[in-house]
């Protein structure tokens, strides 16, 4: 049997006060929740409004775009997307961008994995200074290296090639990849390495079969950031290319003609540039979630 509640006047007053406080908290929490929901909805609208407006413009004619403010296309057209997919000057921009981005991601991750392992496992003279020097490359704007790269690539015959842009982006992406991966690798106990070597694994087999799967989340986060930097970077990509490897960002800056700026084609191209990022995030979404929770980022 449960004990009966005390019935003294003081106990009754305390229970009544506690019940009244709970009711007041519930009454206050309802408006607070609505305020939070309202703020969240306003934030989502604020973030998605430019994207919606870009899509809205991509389905409008240039006359409608310049004519006035419309919340949805009154004269719906796919003319701008058709132009992008049929004219080589447009769609080759996407091919060129994706090509040098993939090359850069491959080069950066192949170089950064062993480098990050060395920084996370070994101590040597000047290791901290070398690690800091790598990070200083991220502090310099791309314009600082523009002239040396241009002269060097033009001299050796790499100008206007996908490899030229990919190598130029490695200057920034490799230090970033080393920094992120070193944080993940430092979280893996060194005893795992020692146990694998005792079991007869050589370093290449251990690194590929055991160690890399353990930091797959870190690799996913790293690839995400490598893609983002190389995909949106414009200055080096547009300066080190002319026609054969011209990126889409550079093509989009050349939409002005005799009749003015082709706003519809520019909006359609901008909408299509968002798709590769969405695809990358979709495939590495689980690794990104784990990486942000566990890694240095």
C-alpha positions in Angstrom: 0.0 0.0 0.0 1.2 3.4 -0.8 1.5 6.0 1.9 -1.3 8.5 2.1 -0.4 12.1 1.2 -0.1 14.4 4.2 -3.2 16.5 4.8 -1.8 19.2 6.9 -2.6 22.8 5.8 1.1 23.4 4.9 1.3 20.3 2.7 -1.9 21.1 1.0 -0.7 24.6 0.2 2.6 23.3 -1.2 0.8 20.8 -3.5 -1.6 23.5 -4.7 1.4 25.8 -5.4 3.2 23.1 -7.3 0.2 22.4 -9.4 -0.3 26.1 -10.1 3.3 26.4 -11.2 3.0 23.5 -13.6 0.0 25.0 -15.2 1.7 28.3 -15.6 4.7 26.7 -17.2 2.5 24.8 -19.6 0.6 28.0 -20.5 3.9 29.8 -21.1 5.5 26.9 -23.0 2.8 26.9 -25.7 3.4 30.5 -27.0 7.2 29.8 -26.7 6.9 26.8 -28.9 4.9 28.8 -31.5 7.5 31.5 -31.5 10.3 29.0 -32.1 8.3 27.4 -34.9 7.6 30.8 -36.4 11.3 31.8 -36.2 12.3 28.4 -37.8 9.8 28.9 -40.6 11.0 32.4 -41.2 14.6 31.2 -41.4 13.7 28.4 -43.8 11.9 30.8 -46.1 14.8 33.3 -45.9 17.3 30.5 -46.9 15.1 28.9 -49.6 13.7 32.1 -51.2 16.8 32.9 -53.4 16.8 29.3 -54.6 13.1 29.4 -55.4 13.5 32.8 -57.1 16.4 31.4 -59.2 14.2 28.4 -60.3 11.3 30.8 -61.0 13.4 33.0 -63.3 14.8 30.0 -65.1 11.3 29.1 -66.3 10.4 32.6 -67.4 11.1 34.4 -70.6 13.5 37.3 -70.6 10.6 39.6 -71.4 8.7 38.5 -68.3 11.8 38.7 -66.1 12.4 42.3 -67.1 8.7 43.2 -67.2 7.9 43.0 -63.5 7.7 41.0 -60.3 5.9 37.6 -60.6 5.8 34.9 -57.9 5.5 32.1 -60.5 6.1 31.9 -64.3 3.1 33.2 -66.2 4.7 32.3 -69.5 6.3 28.9 -68.6 9.1 28.0 -70.9 12.0 25.4 -71.1 13.8 27.4 -73.7 16.7 28.3 -71.4 17.4 24.7 -70.3 17.1 23.6 -73.9 19.8 26.2 -74.8 22.1 24.9 -72.1 21.8 21.2 -73.1 22.0 21.8 -76.9 24.8 24.4 -77.1 28.3 23.1 -76.5 29.5 26.4 -75.2 27.1 25.8 -72.2 27.1 22.1 -71.4 30.8 21.7 -72.0 31.3 24.2 -69.1 29.7 21.6 -66.8 31.8 18.8 -68.3 35.0 20.8 -67.8 34.1 21.8 -64.2 33.2 18.2 -63.2 36.3 16.9 -64.8 38.9 19.0 -63.0 36.9 18.8 -59.8 37.1 15.0 -59.8 40.8 15.0 -60.8 41.5 17.4 -57.9 39.5 15.3 -55.4 41.4 12.2 -56.4 44.9 13.8 -56.3 44.1 15.6 -53.0 42.8 12.5 -51.1 45.6 10.3 -52.4 48.3 12.7 -51.2 46.5 13.7 -48.0 45.8 10.2 -46.6 49.5 9.2 -46.0 50.5 12.7 -45.0 47.7 12.9 -42.4 48.7 9.5 -41.1 52.3 10.6 -40.7 51.3 13.7 -38.7 48.9 11.7 -36.5 51.3 8.8 -35.7 54.9 10.1 -35.8 56.7 12.8 -34.0 59.7 14.4 -35.9 61.6 17.6 -35.8 59.6 20.5 -37.1 56.3 18.5 -37.4 54.2 21.2 -35.8 55.9 23.9 -37.8 55.3 22.0 -41.0 51.7 21.3 -40.1 51.2 25.0 -39.5 52.9 25.9 -42.7 50.4 23.7 -44.6 47.5 25.6 -43.0 49.0 29.0 -44.0 48.2 28.1 -47.6 44.6 28.3 -46.7 45.0 31.8 -45.3 46.3 33.3 -48.6 43.7 34.3 -51.3 44.0 32.5 -54.7 44.9 35.8 -56.4 48.3 35.6 -54.7 49.3 32.5 -56.7 47.5 33.6 -59.9 50.5 35.1 -61.8 53.1 32.4 -60.9 50.6 29.6 -61.9 49.7 31.4 -65.1 53.4 31.9 -66.2 54.4 28.4 -65.2 51.6 26.6 -66.9 51.8 28.6 -70.0 55.6 27.8 -70.2 55.2 24.0 -69.7 52.1 23.7 -71.9 49.5 23.0 -69.2 47.5 26.2 -69.8 43.9 25.7 -70.7 43.8 22.1 -69.5 41.8 20.3 -66.8 45.0 19.2 -65.1 46.2 22.8 -64.7 43.1 23.8 -62.6 43.2 20.5 -60.6 46.8 21.0 -59.7 46.2 24.7 -58.8 43.4 23.7 -56.5 45.6 21.1 -54.8 47.6 24.0 -53.2 44.5 24.7 -51.1 42.7 21.4 -50.9 45.6 19.2 -49.8 46.3 21.2 -46.6 42.6 21.3 -45.9 42.3 17.5 -46.4 45.4 16.8 -44.2 44.0 19.0 -41.5 40.6 17.3 -41.4 42.0 13.7 -41.8 44.6 14.2 -39.1 41.9 14.9 -36.6 40.1 11.7 -37.4 43.2 9.6 -37.5 44.4 10.9 -34.1 41.1 9.6 -32.7 42.0 6.0 -33.7 44.1 4.3 -31.0 47.7 3.5 -31.9 47.2 0.0 -30.4 45.2 -0.9 -33.5 48.3 -0.3 -35.7 50.5 -2.4 -33.4 48.0 -5.2 -33.2 47.7 -5.4 -37.0 51.5 -5.4 -37.5 51.8 -8.2 -34.9 49.1 -10.2 -36.8 51.4 -10.0 -39.9 49.8 -7.2 -41.8 52.2 -5.1 -43.9 51.6 -1.3 -43.9 49.9 -1.1 -47.3 47.5 -3.9 -46.6 46.8 -2.6 -43.0 46.3 1.0 -44.3 43.8 0.0 -47.1 41.9 -2.9 -45.5 41.8 -1.8 -41.8 42.7 1.8 -41.2 40.8 3.5 -44.1 37.5 1.8 -43.3 37.8 3.0 -39.8 38.0 6.7 -40.9 35.5 6.4 -43.7 33.4 9.2 -42.1 36.4 11.5 -42.1 37.1 10.7 -45.8 33.4 11.5 -46.6 33.7 14.9 -44.8 37.0 15.6 -46.6 35.6 14.8 -50.0 32.7 17.1 -49.4 34.9 20.0 -48.6 37.3 19.3 -51.4 34.3 19.3 -53.8 32.8 22.5 -52.5 36.1 24.5 -52.8 37.0 23.3 -56.2 33.5 23.6 -57.6 32.8 27.2 -56.5 36.4 28.5 -57.0 36.3 30.9 -60.0 39.5 33.1 -60.1 42.1 30.4 -60.8 39.7 28.2 -62.9 38.8 31.1 -65.2 42.3 32.6 -65.5 44.1 29.3 -66.2 41.7 28.3 -68.9 40.6 29.8 -72.2 38.3 27.6 -74.3 39.1 23.9 -74.0 38.7 23.6 -70.2 36.6 26.7 -69.4 34.4 26.1 -66.3 30.7 26.8 -66.1 31.3 29.7 -63.7 33.4 31.4 -66.3 30.8 30.7 -69.0 28.1 32.2 -66.9 29.9 35.5 -66.8 29.8 35.7 -70.6 26.0 35.8 -71.1 26.0 39.5 -72.1 25.3 39.9 -75.9 24.1 42.6 -78.2 20.6 42.4 -76.9 21.7 42.5 -73.2 22.2 39.9 -70.6 20.4 36.6 -71.1 18.8 36.5 -67.6 16.8 33.3 -68.2 19.8 31.3 -69.4 21.9 32.6 -66.5 19.2 31.6 -64.0 18.9 28.1 -65.6 22.7 27.6 -65.5 22.7 28.7 -61.9 20.0 26.3 -61.0 21.9 23.4 -62.7 25.1 24.3 -60.8 23.3 23.4 -57.6 22.6 19.8 -58.7 26.1 18.4 -58.4 26.4 19.6 -54.8 23.0 18.0 -53.9 24.2 14.7 -55.5 27.5 14.8 -53.5 25.7 15.6 -50.2 23.2 12.8 -50.9 25.9 10.1 -51.3 28.1 11.2 -48.4 25.3 12.4 -46.1 25.8 9.7 -43.5 29.5 10.2 -43.4 29.1 14.0 -43.0 26.7 13.5 -40.1 29.2 11.2 -38.3 32.1 13.3 -39.3 30.7 16.5 -37.8 30.0 14.6 -34.6 33.3 12.8 -34.3 35.9 14.7 -36.3 37.8 17.9 -36.0 35.3 19.8 -38.1 
